[in-house]
Amino acid sequence: MNFEKNILSQGQTLFTQDEFNRALGEAKAEIMAIAIQTSKQVIMIERQACAEVCKRLAEQVGEGEVSTALVNASIAIMNRMSSQSDD
Protein backbone atom coordinates (compact mmCIF):
# COMPACT_ATOMS: atom_id res chain seq x y z
CA MET A 1 0.00 0.00 0.00
CA ASN A 2 2.84 2.41 0.77
CA PHE A 3 4.28 1.72 -2.67
CA GLU A 4 0.96 2.70 -4.25
CA LYS A 5 0.79 5.89 -2.22
CA ASN A 6 4.36 6.81 -3.16
CA ILE A 7 3.79 6.21 -6.87
CA LEU A 8 0.44 8.00 -6.88
CA SER A 9 1.61 10.94 -4.78
CA GLN A 10 4.50 11.57 -7.19
CA GLY A 11 2.04 11.94 -10.05
CA GLN A 12 3.49 9.07 -12.05
CA THR A 13 1.12 7.38 -14.47
CA LEU A 14 1.48 3.61 -14.56
CA PHE A 15 -0.87 3.31 -17.54
CA THR A 16 -3.15 5.55 -19.51
CA GLN A 17 -6.91 5.55 -19.18
CA ASP A 18 -7.19 4.17 -22.72
CA GLU A 19 -4.85 1.29 -21.86
CA PHE A 20 -6.86 0.57 -18.74
CA ASN A 21 -10.16 0.69 -20.62
CA ARG A 22 -8.81 -1.60 -23.34
CA ALA A 23 -7.49 -4.12 -20.78
CA LEU A 24 -10.74 -3.96 -18.83
CA GLY A 25 -12.73 -4.58 -22.02
CA GLU A 26 -10.59 -7.59 -22.88
CA ALA A 27 -10.97 -8.99 -19.37
CA LYS A 28 -14.75 -8.56 -19.49
CA ALA A 29 -14.89 -10.31 -22.87
CA GLU A 30 -12.85 -13.24 -21.54
CA ILE A 31 -15.06 -13.53 -18.45
CA MET A 32 -18.20 -13.50 -20.60
CA ALA A 33 -16.78 -16.13 -22.98
CA ILE A 34 -15.97 -18.41 -20.04
CA ALA A 35 -19.39 -17.81 -18.47
CA ILE A 36 -21.18 -18.64 -21.73
CA GLN A 37 -19.13 -21.81 -22.28
CA THR A 38 -19.67 -22.92 -18.69
CA SER A 39 -23.42 -22.30 -18.97
CA LYS A 40 -23.57 -24.39 -22.15
CA GLN A 41 -21.72 -27.23 -20.42
CA VAL A 42 -24.05 -27.11 -17.42
CA ILE A 43 -27.10 -27.23 -19.69
CA MET A 44 -25.69 -30.26 -21.55
CA ILE A 45 -24.96 -32.06 -18.27
CA GLU A 46 -28.51 -31.39 -17.06
CA ARG A 47 -30.05 -32.56 -20.33
CA GLN A 48 -28.02 -35.74 -20.21
CA ALA A 49 -29.25 -36.36 -16.66
CA CYS A 50 -32.85 -35.78 -17.80
CA ALA A 51 -32.41 -38.26 -20.64
CA GLU A 52 -31.05 -40.83 -18.18
CA VAL A 53 -34.03 -40.28 -15.84
CA CYS A 54 -36.42 -40.90 -18.75
CA LYS A 55 -34.59 -44.08 -19.70
CA ARG A 56 -34.66 -45.40 -16.13
CA LEU A 57 -38.34 -44.60 -15.74
CA ALA A 58 -39.08 -46.37 -19.04
CA GLU A 59 -37.29 -49.46 -17.73
CA GLN A 60 -39.28 -49.33 -14.47
CA VAL A 61 -42.61 -48.96 -16.24
CA GLY A 62 -41.96 -51.91 -18.53
CA GLU A 63 -43.66 -52.09 -21.90
CA GLY A 64 -46.54 -49.97 -23.14
CA GLU A 65 -47.40 -46.47 -24.23
CA VAL A 66 -45.86 -44.77 -21.18
CA SER A 67 -42.60 -46.64 -21.60
CA THR A 68 -42.52 -45.83 -25.30
CA ALA A 69 -43.19 -42.15 -24.58
CA LEU A 70 -40.37 -42.06 -22.03
CA VAL A 71 -37.94 -43.76 -24.42
CA ASN A 72 -38.94 -41.31 -27.16
CA ALA A 73 -38.44 -38.39 -24.77
CA SER A 74 -34.99 -39.67 -23.90
CA ILE A 75 -34.08 -40.02 -27.57
CA ALA A 76 -35.41 -36.53 -28.32
CA ILE A 77 -33.33 -35.04 -25.51
CA MET A 78 -30.18 -36.81 -26.71
CA ASN A 79 -30.81 -35.73 -30.32
CA ARG A 80 -31.27 -32.14 -29.18
CA MET A 81 -27.97 -32.36 -27.35
CA SER A 82 -26.22 -33.68 -30.44
CA SER A 83 -27.56 -30.88 -32.63
CA GLN A 84 -26.53 -28.20 -30.16
CA SER A 85 -23.12 -29.57 -29.19
CA ASP A 86 -21.63 -28.05 -32.34
CA ASP A 87 -22.45 -24.51 -31.15
Secondary structure, 3 states (H helix, E strand, C coil): CHHHHHHHHCCCCCCCHHHHHHHHHHHHHHHHHHHHHHHHHHHHHHHHHHHHHHHHHHHHHCCCHHHHHHHHHHHHHHHHHHHHCCC
